[in-house]
Amino acid sequence: MKKTLLLTTLAVALLVAVPACAQGGCEDSPENPTLILAGLAGGAYFISSLRTRLRARRTKSNDPWK
């Protein structure tokens, strides 16, 4: 599962980068690549923190000593 998620994430990142390179790179791009990368990193952080919270909640609810 983790390898599939990692490969999917890398494929999406490459698919996003290909059109930017087709425009001639970052120097004459109409969008701001820094903001795109910041949004991508923010989304990855959100998903990671959400998974951590859900795992903690699941572990706490399965605790037999509770």
N, CA, C and O atoms as CSV, one atom per row, in Angstrom:
chain,resi,resn,atom,element,x,y,z
A,1,MET,N,N,0.818,-1.190,0.000
A,1,MET,CA,C,0.000,0.000,0.000
A,1,MET,C,C,0.863,1.255,0.000
A,1,MET,O,O,0.584,2.204,-0.733
A,2,LYS,N,N,1.912,1.262,0.823
A,2,LYS,CA,C,2.753,2.447,0.914
A,2,LYS,C,C,3.509,2.685,-0.389
A,2,LYS,O,O,3.668,3.828,-0.818
A,3,LYS,N,N,3.979,1.597,-1.025
A,3,LYS,CA,C,4.706,1.766,-2.287
A,3,LYS,C,C,3.782,2.290,-3.372
A,3,LYS,O,O,4.186,3.120,-4.187
A,4,THR,N,N,2.552,1.813,-3.387
A,4,THR,CA,C,1.596,2.282,-4.382
A,4,THR,C,C,1.311,3.761,-4.186
A,4,THR,O,O,1.267,4.524,-5.151
A,5,LEU,N,N,1.119,4.164,-2.943
A,5,LEU,CA,C,0.865,5.578,-2.651
A,5,LEU,C,C,2.061,6.442,-3.033
A,5,LEU,O,O,1.896,7.529,-3.588
A,6,LEU,N,N,3.256,5.961,-2.738
A,6,LEU,CA,C,4.464,6.713,-3.075
A,6,LEU,C,C,4.619,6.854,-4.582
A,6,LEU,O,O,4.916,7.940,-5.080
A,7,LEU,N,N,4.418,5.758,-5.308
A,7,LEU,CA,C,4.540,5.807,-6.763
A,7,LEU,C,C,3.468,6.703,-7.382
A,7,LEU,O,O,3.740,7.430,-8.337
A,8,THR,N,N,2.275,6.652,-6.847
A,8,THR,CA,C,1.203,7.515,-7.349
A,8,THR,C,C,1.539,8.980,-7.101
A,8,THR,O,O,1.328,9.821,-7.975
A,9,THR,N,N,2.052,9.290,-5.931
A,9,THR,CA,C,2.427,10.665,-5.600
A,9,THR,C,C,3.531,11.168,-6.525
A,9,THR,O,O,3.472,12.296,-7.014
A,10,LEU,N,N,4.530,10.333,-6.761
A,10,LEU,CA,C,5.610,10.730,-7.664
A,10,LEU,C,C,5.100,10.923,-9.089
A,10,LEU,O,O,5.520,11.854,-9.776
A,11,ALA,N,N,4.199,10.051,-9.537
A,11,ALA,CA,C,3.653,10.186,-10.890
A,11,ALA,C,C,2.868,11.487,-11.035
A,11,ALA,O,O,2.979,12.172,-12.051
A,12,VAL,N,N,2.080,11.824,-10.024
A,12,VAL,CA,C,1.309,13.071,-10.080
A,12,VAL,C,C,2.247,14.278,-10.088
A,12,VAL,O,O,2.030,15.232,-10.835
A,13,ALA,N,N,3.285,14.233,-9.259
A,13,ALA,CA,C,4.236,15.348,-9.214
A,13,ALA,C,C,4.928,15.524,-10.563
A,13,ALA,O,O,5.135,16.651,-11.012
A,14,LEU,N,N,5.287,14.417,-11.210
A,14,LEU,CA,C,5.920,14.523,-12.521
A,14,LEU,C,C,4.942,15.024,-13.574
A,14,LEU,O,O,5.319,15.807,-14.446
A,15,LEU,N,N,3.699,14.584,-13.503
A,15,LEU,CA,C,2.705,15.059,-14.459
A,15,LEU,C,C,2.427,16.551,-14.299
A,15,LEU,O,O,2.104,17.228,-15.275
A,16,VAL,N,N,2.548,17.058,-13.102
A,16,VAL,CA,C,2.368,18.490,-12.874
A,16,VAL,C,C,3.578,19.258,-13.394
A,16,VAL,O,O,3.436,20.373,-13.897
A,17,ALA,N,N,4.769,18.670,-13.275
A,17,ALA,CA,C,5.987,19.364,-13.678
A,17,ALA,C,C,6.181,19.398,-15.188
A,17,ALA,O,O,6.791,20.331,-15.708
A,18,VAL,N,N,5.671,18.394,-15.901
A,18,VAL,CA,C,5.893,18.327,-17.351
A,18,VAL,C,C,5.312,19.541,-18.081
A,18,VAL,O,O,6.019,20.118,-18.907
A,19,PRO,N,N,4.072,19.963,-17.829
A,19,PRO,CA,C,3.566,21.157,-18.521
A,19,PRO,C,C,4.369,22.422,-18.193
A,19,PRO,O,O,4.510,23.301,-19.043
A,20,ALA,N,N,4.887,22.516,-16.986
A,20,ALA,CA,C,5.688,23.685,-16.629
A,20,ALA,C,C,6.975,23.725,-17.448
A,20,ALA,O,O,7.412,24.795,-17.870
A,21,CYS,N,N,7.574,22.570,-17.671
A,21,CYS,CA,C,8.788,22.525,-18.502
A,21,CYS,C,C,8.456,22.794,-19.959
A,21,CYS,O,O,9.277,23.359,-20.682
A,22,ALA,N,N,7.277,22.405,-20.401
A,22,ALA,CA,C,6.884,22.633,-21.785
A,22,ALA,C,C,6.703,24.125,-22.072
A,22,ALA,O,O,6.774,24.543,-23.227
A,23,GLN,N,N,6.474,24.915,-21.049
A,23,GLN,CA,C,6.303,26.355,-21.229
A,23,GLN,C,C,7.642,27.069,-21.322
A,23,GLN,O,O,7.678,28.284,-21.514
A,24,GLY,N,N,8.723,26.351,-21.190
A,24,GLY,CA,C,10.033,26.973,-21.264
A,24,GLY,C,C,10.691,27.084,-19.904
A,24,GLY,O,O,11.659,27.826,-19.737
A,25,GLY,N,N,10.181,26.363,-18.947
A,25,GLY,CA,C,10.775,26.406,-17.614
A,25,GLY,C,C,10.049,27.366,-16.707
A,25,GLY,O,O,8.930,27.791,-16.994
A,26,CYS,N,N,10.680,27.696,-15.635
A,26,CYS,CA,C,10.035,28.529,-14.618
A,26,CYS,C,C,10.203,30.024,-14.870
A,26,CYS,O,O,9.456,30.826,-14.311
A,27,GLU,N,N,11.150,30.406,-15.684
A,27,GLU,CA,C,11.429,31.839,-15.815
A,27,GLU,C,C,10.345,32.614,-16.550
A,27,GLU,O,O,10.164,33.803,-16.287
A,28,ASP,N,N,9.613,31.969,-17.473
A,28,ASP,CA,C,8.552,32.699,-18.172
A,28,ASP,C,C,7.186,32.042,-17.979
A,28,ASP,O,O,6.299,32.171,-18.823
A,29,SER,N,N,7.030,31.353,-16.887
A,29,SER,CA,C,5.785,30.656,-16.594
A,29,SER,C,C,4.735,31.646,-16.092
A,29,SER,O,O,5.056,32.525,-15.292
A,30,PRO,N,N,3.475,31.518,-16.550
A,30,PRO,CA,C,2.448,32.443,-16.092
A,30,PRO,C,C,2.027,32.211,-14.638
A,30,PRO,O,O,1.547,33.134,-13.980
A,31,GLU,N,N,2.202,30.996,-14.136
A,31,GLU,CA,C,1.859,30.750,-12.736
A,31,GLU,C,C,3.116,30.822,-11.887
A,31,GLU,O,O,4.230,30.789,-12.410
A,32,ASN,N,N,2.942,30.918,-10.616
A,32,ASN,CA,C,4.074,31.004,-9.704
A,32,ASN,C,C,4.418,29.592,-9.225
A,32,ASN,O,O,3.678,29.029,-8.418
A,33,PRO,N,N,5.521,29.006,-9.701
A,33,PRO,CA,C,5.849,27.627,-9.322
A,33,PRO,C,C,6.128,27.474,-7.834
A,33,PRO,O,O,5.935,26.389,-7.284
A,34,THR,N,N,6.570,28.519,-7.180
A,34,THR,CA,C,6.815,28.432,-5.742
A,34,THR,C,C,5.504,28.223,-4.991
A,34,THR,O,O,5.447,27.438,-4.045
A,35,LEU,N,N,4.459,28.917,-5.406
A,35,LEU,CA,C,3.160,28.739,-4.762
A,35,LEU,C,C,2.585,27.350,-5.035
A,35,LEU,O,O,1.944,26.759,-4.166
A,36,ILE,N,N,2.812,26.832,-6.235
A,36,ILE,CA,C,2.345,25.480,-6.558
A,36,ILE,C,C,3.052,24.466,-5.671
A,36,ILE,O,O,2.409,23.572,-5.120
A,37,LEU,N,N,4.356,24.592,-5.529
A,37,LEU,CA,C,5.098,23.665,-4.683
A,37,LEU,C,C,4.708,23.820,-3.216
A,37,LEU,O,O,4.648,22.828,-2.491
A,38,ALA,N,N,4.445,25.030,-2.773
A,38,ALA,CA,C,4.014,25.242,-1.393
A,38,ALA,C,C,2.646,24.595,-1.158
A,38,ALA,O,O,2.414,24.000,-0.106
A,39,GLY,N,N,1.757,24.708,-2.117
A,39,GLY,CA,C,0.451,24.061,-1.997
A,39,GLY,C,C,0.567,22.553,-1.967
A,39,GLY,O,O,-0.131,21.888,-1.202
A,40,LEU,N,N,1.442,22.009,-2.793
A,40,LEU,CA,C,1.670,20.570,-2.816
A,40,LEU,C,C,2.249,20.090,-1.484
A,40,LEU,O,O,1.824,19.064,-0.955
A,41,ALA,N,N,3.209,20.825,-0.949
A,41,ALA,CA,C,3.806,20.455,0.341
A,41,ALA,C,C,2.785,20.599,1.468
A,41,ALA,O,O,2.750,19.769,2.375
A,42,GLY,N,N,1.967,21.625,1.423
A,42,GLY,CA,C,0.934,21.802,2.437
A,42,GLY,C,C,-0.088,20.679,2.409
A,42,GLY,O,O,-0.525,20.203,3.456
A,43,GLY,N,N,-0.466,20.260,1.215
A,43,GLY,CA,C,-1.396,19.137,1.095
A,43,GLY,C,C,-0.786,17.847,1.623
A,43,GLY,O,O,-1.464,17.070,2.295
A,44,ALA,N,N,0.484,17.615,1.328
A,44,ALA,CA,C,1.168,16.413,1.833
A,44,ALA,C,C,1.247,16.450,3.356
A,44,ALA,O,O,1.059,15.427,4.015
A,45,TYR,N,N,1.524,17.621,3.912
A,45,TYR,CA,C,1.581,17.753,5.370
A,45,TYR,C,C,0.216,17.491,5.989
A,45,TYR,O,O,0.118,16.813,7.012
A,46,PHE,N,N,-0.835,18.021,5.380
A,46,PHE,CA,C,-2.186,17.821,5.895
A,46,PHE,C,C,-2.558,16.345,5.896
A,46,PHE,O,O,-3.098,15.840,6.880
A,47,ILE,N,N,-2.272,15.657,4.804
A,47,ILE,CA,C,-2.593,14.231,4.718
A,47,ILE,C,C,-1.792,13.440,5.736
A,47,ILE,O,O,-2.324,12.536,6.379
A,48,SER,N,N,-0.518,13.772,5.888
A,48,SER,CA,C,0.322,13.071,6.851
A,48,SER,C,C,-0.172,13.277,8.275
A,48,SER,O,O,-0.241,12.323,9.050
A,49,SER,N,N,-0.515,14.503,8.625
A,49,SER,CA,C,-0.990,14.761,9.986
A,49,SER,C,C,-2.351,14.116,10.223
A,49,SER,O,O,-2.623,13.643,11.326
A,50,LEU,N,N,-3.205,14.090,9.212
A,50,LEU,CA,C,-4.502,13.442,9.346
A,50,LEU,C,C,-4.347,11.945,9.569
A,50,LEU,O,O,-5.031,11.370,10.416
A,51,ARG,N,N,-3.451,11.309,8.817
A,51,ARG,CA,C,-3.202,9.873,9.001
A,51,ARG,C,C,-2.653,9.593,10.391
A,51,ARG,O,O,-3.028,8.601,11.015
A,52,THR,N,N,-1.768,10.454,10.884
A,52,THR,CA,C,-1.208,10.259,12.228
A,52,THR,C,C,-2.297,10.366,13.287
A,52,THR,O,O,-2.341,9.558,14.214
A,53,ARG,N,N,-3.169,11.347,13.158
A,53,ARG,CA,C,-4.261,11.503,14.125
A,53,ARG,C,C,-5.211,10.316,14.092
A,53,ARG,O,O,-5.644,9.833,15.139
A,54,LEU,N,N,-5.537,9.842,12.884
A,54,LEU,CA,C,-6.441,8.705,12.786
A,54,LEU,C,C,-5.815,7.443,13.363
A,54,LEU,O,O,-6.507,6.661,14.014
A,55,ARG,N,N,-4.534,7.230,13.141
A,55,ARG,CA,C,-3.850,6.071,13.717
A,55,ARG,C,C,-3.831,6.149,15.239
A,55,ARG,O,O,-4.049,5.141,15.912
A,56,ALA,N,N,-3.574,7.327,15.783
A,56,ALA,CA,C,-3.550,7.486,17.236
A,56,ALA,C,C,-4.931,7.210,17.827
A,56,ALA,O,O,-5.049,6.559,18.866
A,57,ARG,N,N,-5.956,7.700,17.173
A,57,ARG,CA,C,-7.318,7.476,17.653
A,57,ARG,C,C,-7.674,5.986,17.580
A,57,ARG,O,O,-8.296,5.444,18.493
A,58,ARG,N,N,-7.273,5.332,16.483
A,58,ARG,CA,C,-7.568,3.917,16.320
A,58,ARG,C,C,-6.820,3.087,17.366
A,58,ARG,O,O,-7.378,2.140,17.922
A,59,THR,N,N,-5.580,3.432,17.630
A,59,THR,CA,C,-4.788,2.709,18.631
A,59,THR,C,C,-5.386,2.907,20.017
A,59,THR,O,O,-5.457,1.969,20.810
A,60,LYS,N,N,-5.812,4.123,20.303
A,60,LYS,CA,C,-6.396,4.417,21.612
A,60,LYS,C,C,-7.704,3.651,21.800
A,60,LYS,O,O,-7.969,3.161,22.898
A,61,SER,N,N,-8.519,3.538,20.767
A,61,SER,CA,C,-9.801,2.852,20.899
A,61,SER,C,C,-9.629,1.336,20.973
A,61,SER,O,O,-10.528,0.653,21.465
A,62,ASN,N,N,-8.514,0.791,20.506
A,62,ASN,CA,C,-8.246,-0.645,20.574
A,62,ASN,C,C,-7.460,-1.033,21.813
A,62,ASN,O,O,-7.093,-2.197,21.975
A,63,ASP,N,N,-7.200,-0.079,22.684
A,63,ASP,CA,C,-6.403,-0.342,23.882
A,63,ASP,C,C,-7.225,-1.129,24.886
A,63,ASP,O,O,-8.245,-0.619,25.349
A,64,PRO,N,N,-6.825,-2.378,25.255
A,64,PRO,CA,C,-7.623,-3.178,26.185
A,64,PRO,C,C,-7.515,-2.701,27.635
A,64,PRO,O,O,-8.337,-3.092,28.463
A,65,TRP,N,N,-6.533,-1.876,27.961
A,65,TRP,CA,C,-6.320,-1.410,29.331
A,65,TRP,C,C,-7.045,-0.110,29.628
A,65,TRP,O,O,-6.863,0.479,30.694
A,66,LYS,N,N,-7.827,0.318,28.733
A,66,LYS,CA,C,-8.515,1.594,28.869
A,66,LYS,C,C,-9.592,1.550,29.923
A,66,LYS,O,O,-10.266,2.553,30.159
